[in-house]
Amino acid sequence: MVRMENDAFLEALKKLFQINRAEGSVVLTMKRYDGRTKPKPSTGEASSSPSEFMCLVRAYCSKSDKNKISTVIHQKEAVKFQMAYSNLLKTSIDGLKKTRKAKKTKA
């Protein structure tokens, strides 16, 4: 897993979309991240929450283990990253086929 800066992550994600355009898929996960790499043992008293939560974003190709990338987004950069990510999705997901709905028959 390679951790990158936000802009480098978006560029690598764009390349993953291009590589997997014909076959395969790209899996993207997002989760809240508090900056710790190891779990904190519970001591019975109320644990102190961090002053700032971050978002950990991971992406990988479903068929290849070598193309794993990740980034950490801070709260103050979340809106900027979300806008850049949505623009990337708009440009990368243009080849989707429109699904046809099955006609309902009355019984």
Secondary structure, DSSP 8 states (H G I E B T S, - for coil): -EEE-HHHHHHHHHHHHHHTSSS--EEEEEEEE-S-SS-----SS-----SS-EEEEEEEESS-SS-EEEEEE-GGGHHHHHHHHHHHHHHH---------------
